[in-house]
Amino acid sequence: MSLNNIDTKQVKEYRKEIQADPKQAKFTARIEGDWLFEEGGPQFRSTVKVKDGTYTMESSHPNFAGPGIRPGPMAFGLFWFAACYSSTYVTEAAMRNIRLKSVNTKVEADLDYTTQFDLGDSPLVNEYRIIMEVSGDATDAQLNDLKEYALKRCMGMFTITHAIKLKPELKIVT
């Protein structure tokens, strides 16, 4: 069964797997990519597995004079936050049997490049805002409850609101 373009049967089955064996809920997400040195092209490329093969993502270095030939890294980060929050919201709506008609999600970040250019010590990101416009066959209270649910259970929102341990490693190749 599908509702809101969510395969609710698959979600219920995965939930049952986790209930039976909580280890099924834990795994390591991974992405790997290469810096590209060809002038005029994208600078970073990663190929990830998808259902029917692979999908290639490419990024351009932030172009301070205007858009590059590919989205910059920040666009991918904001996309993650918007897609993850929307997915959590819409999935839970489907699990509650709430039919949505439209969902539009906007994520904004106030950036400051002062520190990146060694011109001060300002925070690189001052604030994130997430604005969702939604309509559906639900009360305002139900839609607001879904918002609170998504804010607490979306991994993207968790990453924004919690300090996550970072373990950087550099391997020098000769």
Protein Blocks (a to p, Z undefined) as FASTA:
>chain_A
ZZehiafklmmmmmmmmmmmmmlmgccddddddddfbghiafbdcddddfklpadddddd
ddfkbccfbdcfklmmmmmmmmmmmmmmmmmmmmnopacfbdcddddddddfklmnopaj
cdfblbdcddddddddddfklmmmmmmmmmmmgmklmmmmpccdddddddddZZ
